[in-house]
Amino acid sequence: MYLSYLPKEKTVFDLKMNCDDRGSFTELLKTADHGQFSVNISKPGITKGQHWHNTKWEFFIVVSGHGLIQQRKIGTEDVLEFEVSGEKIQAVHMLPGYTHNIINLSETENLVTLMWANELFAPEKPDTFFEPV
C-alpha cells in the first residue's frame, strides 16, 4: 500500500487553525458526500455560534470541559438547553431552522467540541445566518 512507503516527514501535516480571542476552529476532515468534521475550542466563559442554517445540520460532541448548548426554533421563544461535558460524551443535533450556540461554563478550562456537519461550507452558497438564541 502506498501509505506504508511514506517517508516520516510526510506522515504528519499541519491543519489550519482559525484562532481569535474566543478560541479556535479547525476543519479536520472534509468528504465529498458525507460532510465534514471539525474541532472547536472555546475559552472559559465564551459563547460561540448564535446562528442558524436552512439545510445544514450538525452534531456537537463535547469531549473535554463543561458547556451549555442552546437552540431556539426561528420565530419562537422556546429555548432547548443541553448541559454537556467531557465526563459524559453525548451527541447533540443542531437542527436546521434553529439558531444555536455553545457556551463554555468553566471559568478556567477550555471547552473542546468535536463537530460534524452533513454538508461542506460553501462560500458561494452561504447557509449561515446570524441570530442570537
N, C-alpha and C positions, 0 to 999 in steps of 0.2 A: 504494500500500500504506500502511496506517495508520502503520506504524513510521517510514516516511520523513518523516512530518509531526510526529514527536515534537519538542517543544522540548528544547534542550540539557540542561536540568535533569532531564528525565525519562529520559535515556539512561544514567544511572548510578544505582545504588542500593546501599545497604549490605546486607551479609549478616550474620547473627547468628553471631559467633564465640563459641564456648563455650570460655573460657580458664580455665586453672588453672596451678599451679606446674609441671606436666608439659609444657605447650604449649597447643595449641588444636585444636578440632574444629569444622569448619564445613560445614553442608549447602549444596551448591552448586545442585543441581537435582533436583527430585522429579518423577516422572512417574506417571500413573495406572496404567499397565500394564507399565512397563519399569524399575521400581526407582528408585534414587536415586544421585546422585554426591555425594561429599564430599571434603574435603581435611583431612588430619590432619598437624599439625606437632608433632613430638616434640623436646624439648630434649635436649642432649647427655646421654648415659648413661641416658636414661629408657626404661622398658618400659611399653607400653600394651597393653591387651587383657585377656588372662587370662580369657577367657570362650568360650562355645560357643553354637551355635544348633541347634534341631531342624530347621527348614526353610530358614532364610535361608542363602544362600551369597554370598560376596563375592569380588571381585578386589582385591588390593592392588598398586599400581603406584608404586614409589618413583621420584620424578622428580628429587630432589636429596638428597644426603647418602649415608650408608653405614649399612646396618642388617642385622638378622638377623630373619627371620620363622621362628617355631617353631609346629608343630602336633602335637597328640597326640590320637589317637582315644580317646574316653571309654572307660574300662575297660581301657586298655592302658598299657604303659610306653614303647613305641617313639615317639620324637620325630622328626618330619621337620623338617629345617632347610634354609633357603634364605638364603644371603647375597645381599643385594640392594644396588643402587647406582644413583644417577642417571647414572653413567657407562655403564651398560648397562641400559636400561629394559626390564623384564620384567613380565608379569602373573602373579601367584601366586594360585591358587584358595584361598580359605578354605572348607574343606569342612564341610557340615552334620555334626554329631556329633563334630567335632574341636575341642578347646579350642585357642585360638591367641593369639599375641601378636606384637608387633613391638618390637624393641629398637634404639635408636639407639646404634650402636657408636662414634660420634665423641665426642671429649672437648671439641670446640669448635664444631661445626656442627650446625644443626638438620637433622632428617630430615623431608622433605616427601613425603607419600604421598597419591596420588590413590586414592580408594576407590569402587568401585561395588558396590551391594547389589541383589540381584534383587527385593527387596520393601522397602516402606517400613517405618520404625519405627512400630509401633502400640502406644501406651502401654496401651490397653485389652486387648491380647493380646500381652504381652511374650514375646519369643523370645530372650532373652539371659540366660545362666546362668553365674555366676562359677565358675571352676575354674582354678587355675594349670596351666600347661603342665608 
